[in-house]
Amino acid sequence: MADRIKLAISVLLIGVGIAAFYYFSDQQSLLIRVLGLLAVMAVAVFVALQTSVGQMSWEFMKDARTEVRKVVWPTRKETTQTTLLIFASVVVVGLALWGMDSMLLWAVQLATGQGS
């Protein structure tokens, strides 16, 4: 029950922060409103992290970060070659589809008597 209350407080804080951001749009500068909104969001996240769902989410993010560090990223050369191959494939498929579309259009025009 305490977790639900904390999550409700977090959601309420976010709502109040967004409402205040727009409420003070005529009276305060954008920088002050953005900083205020970020502060309220930080407090809301802090409150949400005190729940079991928040703790599980935080652990998931830490595990995801660990997994991203294990990824073997392609080199610049591999990325360039793959991009060029994909670009060439898209062009070839596009031309093939355009050719088939043109032939079907010609056949339909011939069949319906609209061809010249």
Backbone as ProteinMPNN parsed JSONL, in Angstrom:
{"seq_chain_A": "MADRIKLAISVLLIGVGIAAFYYFSDQQSLLIRVLGLLAVMAVAVFVALQTSVGQMSWEFMKDARTEVRKVVWPTRKETTQTTLLIFASVVVVGLALWGMDSMLLWAVQLATGQGS", "coords_chain_A": {"N_chain_A": [[0.827, -1.201, 0.0], [1.982, 1.188, 0.719], [3.78, 1.567, -1.355], [2.074, 2.131, -3.492], [1.042, 4.567, -2.697], [3.34, 6.139, -2.732], [3.953, 6.016, -5.476], [1.68, 7.263, -6.476], [2.065, 9.803, -5.411], [4.337, 10.512, -6.858], [3.321, 10.62, -9.482], [1.454, 12.648, -9.12], [3.168, 14.77, -8.45], [4.504, 15.082, -10.911], [2.368, 15.86, -12.534], [1.65, 18.279, -11.261], [4.002, 19.704, -11.656], [4.07, 19.955, -14.476], [1.692, 21.376, -14.879], [2.314, 23.747, -13.468], [4.425, 24.628, -15.034], [3.141, 25.476, -17.38], [1.287, 27.25, -16.296], [2.784, 29.385, -15.291], [3.721, 30.546, -17.6], [3.437, 33.127, -18.654], [4.553, 34.728, -16.723], [7.134, 33.993, -15.897], [10.533, 33.4, -17.001], [11.547, 31.203, -19.652], [13.761, 29.6, -19.021], [13.77, 29.514, -16.18], [11.33, 28.218, -15.741], [11.791, 25.743, -16.993], [13.939, 24.767, -15.466], [12.644, 24.583, -12.986], [10.695, 22.654, -13.609], [12.355, 20.473, -14.184], [13.486, 20.102, -11.655], [11.233, 19.354, -10.143], [10.602, 16.986, -11.495], [12.881, 15.485, -10.878], [12.548, 15.157, -8.113], [10.19, 13.66, -8.171], [11.08, 11.336, -9.467], [12.935, 10.48, -7.559], [11.203, 9.884, -5.422], [9.701, 7.848, -6.62], [11.662, 5.923, -6.957], [11.896, 4.89, -4.457], [10.12, 2.866, -4.173], [9.193, -0.626, -4.59], [8.799, -1.282, -7.262], [10.17, 0.82, -8.443], [12.781, 0.246, -7.573], [13.189, -2.203, -8.876], [13.071, -1.315, -11.513], [15.294, 0.37, -11.577], [17.359, -1.486, -11.173], [17.022, -2.973, -13.513], [17.749, -1.039, -15.423], [20.452, -0.709, -14.752], [21.411, -3.277, -15.344], [20.88, -3.343, -18.084], [22.633, -1.386, -18.979], [25.056, -2.638, -18.412], [24.891, -4.777, -20.22], [24.927, -3.382, -22.647], [27.52, -2.5, -22.676], [28.825, -4.847, -23.229], [28.392, -5.333, -25.881], [29.66, -5.834, -29.139], [30.6, -3.424, -31.156], [30.227, -2.436, -34.598], [32.921, -1.63, -36.867], [33.938, 1.517, -38.346], [34.353, 1.168, -41.079], [32.943, -1.236, -41.587], [30.351, -0.359, -40.984], [29.971, 1.617, -42.944], [30.166, 0.064, -45.302], [27.967, -1.678, -44.972], [25.869, 0.156, -44.931], [26.044, 1.232, -47.534], [25.504, -1.093, -49.013], [22.864, -1.624, -48.251], [21.655, 0.704, -49.232], [22.101, 0.369, -52.006], [20.616, -1.973, -52.405], [18.02, -1.059, -51.84], [17.678, 0.751, -53.94], [17.796, -0.997, -56.167], [15.581, -2.714, -55.675], [13.566, -0.78, -55.679], [13.693, 0.123, -58.357], [12.985, -2.28, -59.657], [10.353, -2.654, -58.707], [9.193, -0.331, -59.771], [9.465, -0.909, -62.49], [7.824, -3.224, -62.724], [5.383, -2.09, -61.993], [5.038, -0.261, -64.056], [4.787, -2.02, -66.248], [2.434, -3.39, -65.522], [0.638, -1.237, -65.55], [0.732, -0.579, -68.272], [-0.314, -2.978, -69.319], [-2.914, -2.99, -68.232], [-3.949, -0.635, -69.359], [-3.849, -1.386, -72.039], [-5.621, -3.538, -72.017], [-8.004, -2.31, -71.319], [-8.409, -0.576, -73.334], [-7.404, 1.99, -73.248], [-4.902, 2.614, -73.965], [-2.468, 4.189, -76.139]], "CA_chain_A": [[0.0, 0.0, 0.0], [2.882, 2.347, 0.785], [4.329, 1.77, -2.696], [1.055, 2.781, -4.31], [0.967, 5.965, -2.272], [4.539, 6.81, -3.251], [3.807, 6.17, -6.922], [0.654, 8.29, -6.692], [2.713, 11.091, -5.13], [5.214, 10.802, -7.998], [2.485, 11.033, -10.607], [0.897, 13.942, -8.751], [4.246, 15.758, -8.595], [4.721, 15.324, -12.339], [1.229, 16.65, -12.997], [1.763, 19.638, -10.711], [5.126, 20.346, -12.341], [3.66, 20.321, -15.832], [0.691, 22.446, -14.762], [3.013, 24.975, -13.077], [5.208, 25.055, -16.195], [2.268, 26.234, -18.277], [0.62, 28.312, -15.548], [3.697, 30.522, -15.155], [4.316, 30.852, -18.907], [3.444, 34.572, -18.894], [5.191, 35.448, -15.627], [8.53, 33.603, -15.68], [11.28, 33.086, -18.215], [11.551, 29.785, -20.018], [14.832, 28.931, -18.286], [13.325, 29.26, -14.803], [10.267, 27.218, -15.784], [12.388, 24.445, -17.319], [14.685, 24.32, -14.283], [11.652, 24.182, -11.99], [10.112, 21.388, -14.043], [13.366, 19.432, -13.987], [13.605, 19.852, -10.213], [10.06, 18.586, -9.726], [10.757, 15.645, -12.062], [13.907, 14.798, -10.099], [11.923, 14.757, -6.844], [9.241, 12.597, -8.491], [11.863, 10.119, -9.72], [13.477, 10.052, -6.274], [10.122, 9.253, -4.67], [9.344, 6.601, -7.302], [12.725, 4.934, -6.738], [11.766, 4.346, -3.101], [9.168, 1.759, -4.218], [9.767, -1.875, -5.101], [8.8, -1.163, -8.722], [11.271, 1.721, -8.763], [14.04, -0.477, -7.368], [13.327, -3.181, -9.968], [13.368, -0.548, -12.725], [16.673, 0.832, -11.476], [18.206, -2.663, -11.407], [16.926, -3.285, -14.938], [18.563, -0.065, -16.157], [21.865, -1.02, -14.525], [21.714, -4.486, -16.111], [20.881, -2.977, -19.502], [23.889, -0.667, -19.218], [26.097, -3.656, -18.426], [24.775, -5.517, -21.472], [25.353, -2.51, -23.753], [28.991, -2.469, -22.662], [29.311, -6.125, -23.766], [28.136, -5.387, -27.315], [30.783, -5.554, -30.019], [30.08, -2.501, -32.145], [30.944, -2.538, -35.876], [33.887, -0.576, -37.163], [33.442, 2.534, -39.291], [34.379, 0.562, -42.411], [31.813, -2.169, -41.665], [29.115, 0.432, -41.01], [29.874, 2.248, -44.261], [29.882, -0.976, -46.292], [26.597, -2.144, -44.767], [24.97, 1.236, -45.357], [26.06, 1.281, -48.998], [24.829, -2.286, -49.5], [21.431, -1.41, -48.044], [21.24, 1.738, -50.18], [22.061, -0.243, -53.335], [19.484, -2.902, -52.417], [16.788, -0.262, -51.92], [17.586, 1.28, -55.302], [17.48, -2.113, -57.068], [14.192, -3.123, -55.431], [12.728, 0.317, -56.145], [13.633, 0.069, -59.82], [12.219, -3.474, -60.035], [8.935, -2.375, -58.456], [8.768, 0.667, -60.753], [9.33, -1.613, -63.763], [6.621, -4.055, -62.682], [4.235, -1.191, -61.97], [4.889, 0.279, -65.412], [4.267, -3.086, -67.107], [1.04, -3.618, -65.168], [-0.112, -0.09, -66.046], [0.638, -0.752, -69.723], [-1.225, -4.095, -69.586], [-4.282, -2.556, -67.903], [-4.357, 0.326, -70.374], [-4.076, -2.136, -73.273], [-6.815, -4.366, -71.831], [-9.202, -1.464, -71.24], [-8.518, 0.257, -74.525], [-6.988, 3.363, -72.964], [-3.546, 2.809, -74.482], [-2.443, 4.958, -77.387]], "C_chain_A": [[0.868, 1.261, 0.0], [3.486, 2.641, -0.584], [3.333, 2.488, -3.588], [0.938, 4.262, -3.963], [2.162, 6.749, -2.818], [4.448, 7.022, -4.756], [2.756, 7.227, -7.257], [1.229, 9.677, -6.444], [3.618, 11.48, -6.29], [4.418, 11.307, -9.19], [1.893, 12.418, -10.345], [1.945, 15.046, -8.891], [4.498, 16.092, -10.06], [3.593, 16.187, -12.904], [1.303, 18.087, -12.531], [2.898, 20.395, -11.402], [4.77, 20.801, -13.742], [2.644, 21.461, -15.799], [1.355, 23.774, -14.404], [3.835, 25.531, -14.24], [4.362, 25.917, -17.121], [1.576, 27.393, -17.574], [1.482, 29.569, -15.482], [4.312, 30.947, -16.492], [4.379, 32.352, -19.184], [4.292, 35.325, -17.88], [6.678, 35.15, -15.474], [9.211, 33.319, -17.019], [11.268, 31.571, -18.439], [12.601, 29.012, -19.226], [14.392, 28.576, -16.867], [12.251, 28.186, -14.787], [10.819, 25.837, -16.078], [13.161, 23.905, -16.122], [13.738, 23.861, -13.171], [11.028, 22.845, -12.334], [11.094, 20.239, -13.848], [13.549, 19.095, -12.512], [12.436, 19.017, -9.71], [10.146, 17.154, -10.252], [11.797, 14.834, -11.285], [13.335, 14.317, -8.763], [10.95, 13.6, -7.09], [9.966, 11.281, -8.748], [12.44, 9.586, -8.416], [12.412, 9.338, -5.449], [9.756, 7.909, -5.29], [10.395, 5.522, -7.075], [12.674, 4.321, -5.337], [10.787, 3.174, -3.057], [9.85, 0.505, -4.745], [9.814, -1.861, -6.627], [9.947, -0.261, -9.169], [12.624, 1.039, -8.618], [14.268, -1.496, -8.483], [13.669, -2.472, -11.275], [14.817, -0.077, -12.734], [17.647, -0.325, -11.733], [18.19, -3.051, -12.879], [17.791, -2.335, -15.756], [20.057, -0.332, -15.964], [22.277, -2.258, -15.308], [21.775, -4.192, -17.608], [22.181, -2.248, -19.859], [25.057, -1.64, -19.291], [26.079, -4.425, -19.745], [25.226, -4.68, -22.668], [26.87, -2.449, -23.816], [29.586, -3.758, -23.236], [29.174, -6.218, -25.278], [29.405, -5.056, -28.084], [30.237, -4.7, -31.162], [30.874, -2.615, -33.434], [31.909, -1.373, -36.06], [33.259, 0.412, -38.149], [33.361, 1.948, -40.693], [33.192, -0.391, -42.588], [30.478, -1.423, -41.753], [28.903, 1.067, -42.369], [29.511, 1.217, -45.323], [28.436, -1.473, -46.177], [25.597, -1.096, -45.239], [24.904, 1.314, -46.879], [25.341, 0.081, -49.608], [23.312, -2.149, -49.367], [20.905, -0.375, -49.028], [21.114, 1.152, -51.583], [20.883, -1.207, -53.441], [18.171, -2.162, -52.543], [16.608, 0.283, -53.32], [17.184, 0.174, -56.274], [16.03, -2.546, -56.899], [13.236, -2.03, -55.909], [12.588, 0.324, -57.656], [12.83, -1.13, -60.305], [10.729, -3.242, -59.831], [8.389, -1.348, -59.448], [8.557, 0.008, -62.117], [8.079, -2.478, -63.797], [5.361, -3.196, -62.706], [3.973, -0.626, -63.368], [4.325, -0.772, -66.353], [2.804, -3.368, -66.805], [0.162, -2.475, -65.658], [-0.319, -0.211, -67.552], [-0.364, -1.854, -70.066], [-2.675, -3.703, -69.304], [-4.797, -1.564, -68.938], [-4.659, -0.376, -71.697], [-5.371, -2.934, -73.185], [-8.089, -3.53, -71.817], [-9.357, -0.535, -72.422], [-8.105, 1.696, -74.293], [-5.599, 3.635, -73.512], [-3.568, 3.533, -75.805], [-1.953, 4.165, -78.542]], "O_chain_A": [[0.534, 2.263, -0.632], [3.685, 3.801, -0.946], [3.715, 3.365, -4.362], [0.756, 5.103, -4.844], [2.017, 7.872, -3.301], [4.822, 8.081, -5.26], [2.919, 7.994, -8.207], [0.924, 10.619, -7.175], [3.667, 12.65, -6.671], [4.789, 12.292, -9.827], [1.839, 13.257, -11.244], [1.645, 16.13, -9.392], [4.684, 17.258, -10.409], [3.838, 17.128, -13.659], [1.051, 19.011, -13.304], [2.77, 21.583, -11.697], [5.127, 21.905, -14.152], [2.726, 22.398, -16.593], [1.006, 24.813, -14.964], [3.935, 26.745, -14.416], [4.812, 26.962, -17.59], [1.307, 28.419, -18.199], [0.974, 30.684, -15.601], [5.328, 31.642, -16.504], [5.286, 32.806, -19.88], [4.711, 36.451, -18.148], [7.416, 35.992, -14.963], [8.557, 33.04, -18.024], [11.011, 30.786, -17.525], [12.35, 27.882, -18.806], [14.62, 27.456, -16.408], [12.256, 27.326, -13.907], [10.373, 24.855, -15.485], [13.055, 22.723, -15.796], [14.003, 22.866, -12.496], [10.849, 21.995, -11.462], [10.711, 19.159, -13.399], [13.745, 17.932, -12.159], [12.628, 18.078, -8.938], [9.802, 16.211, -9.539], [11.614, 13.638, -11.061], [13.611, 13.196, -8.335], [10.897, 12.659, -6.298], [9.518, 10.227, -8.296], [12.437, 8.376, -8.186], [12.686, 8.301, -4.845], [9.525, 6.937, -4.571], [10.064, 4.338, -7.008], [13.351, 3.328, -5.074], [10.635, 2.546, -2.009], [10.955, 0.57, -5.284], [10.764, -2.37, -7.221], [10.617, -0.549, -10.161], [13.513, 1.234, -9.447], [15.385, -1.645, -8.979], [14.473, -2.975, -12.059], [15.487, -0.119, -13.766], [18.644, -0.154, -12.434], [19.225, -3.417, -13.436], [18.487, -2.764, -16.675], [20.839, -0.197, -16.906], [23.369, -2.296, -15.876], [22.625, -4.733, -18.315], [22.753, -2.477, -20.924], [25.946, -1.49, -20.129], [27.133, -4.694, -20.322], [25.838, -5.205, -23.598], [27.442, -2.357, -24.902], [30.733, -3.759, -23.682], [29.777, -7.095, -25.897], [30.134, -4.127, -27.737], [29.506, -5.19, -32.023], [32.078, -2.865, -33.387], [31.738, -0.293, -35.494], [32.189, 0.164, -38.705], [32.401, 2.207, -41.418], [32.515, -0.358, -43.616], [29.588, -1.815, -42.508], [27.79, 1.061, -42.895], [28.641, 1.468, -46.156], [27.764, -1.664, -47.19], [24.595, -1.427, -45.873], [23.821, 1.449, -47.447], [24.643, 0.224, -50.612], [22.569, -2.52, -50.276], [19.829, -0.552, -49.598], [20.129, 1.41, -52.276], [20.217, -1.248, -54.476], [17.289, -2.596, -53.284], [15.493, 0.279, -53.842], [16.317, 0.388, -57.121], [15.322, -2.726, -57.89], [12.194, -2.339, -56.488], [11.49, 0.51, -58.18], [12.071, -1.013, -61.267], [9.925, -3.596, -60.693], [7.257, -1.475, -59.914], [7.595, 0.32, -62.819], [7.348, -2.472, -64.788], [4.383, -3.542, -63.369], [2.826, -0.528, -63.802], [3.468, -0.456, -67.18], [2.01, -3.565, -67.725], [-0.948, -2.715, -66.135], [-1.418, 0.028, -68.051], [-1.168, -1.7, -70.985], [-3.569, -4.057, -70.072], [-5.954, -1.642, -69.35], [-5.605, -0.013, -72.396], [-6.131, -3.005, -74.151], [-9.141, -3.995, -72.256], [-10.331, 0.213, -72.505], [-8.444, 2.556, -75.106], [-5.16, 4.785, -73.522], [-4.57, 3.501, -76.519], [-1.878, 4.68, -79.658]]}, "name": "protein", "num_of_chains": 1, "seq": "MADRIKLAISVLLIGVGIAAFYYFSDQQSLLIRVLGLLAVMAVAVFVALQTSVGQMSWEFMKDARTEVRKVVWPTRKETTQTTLLIFASVVVVGLALWGMDSMLLWAVQLATGQGS"}
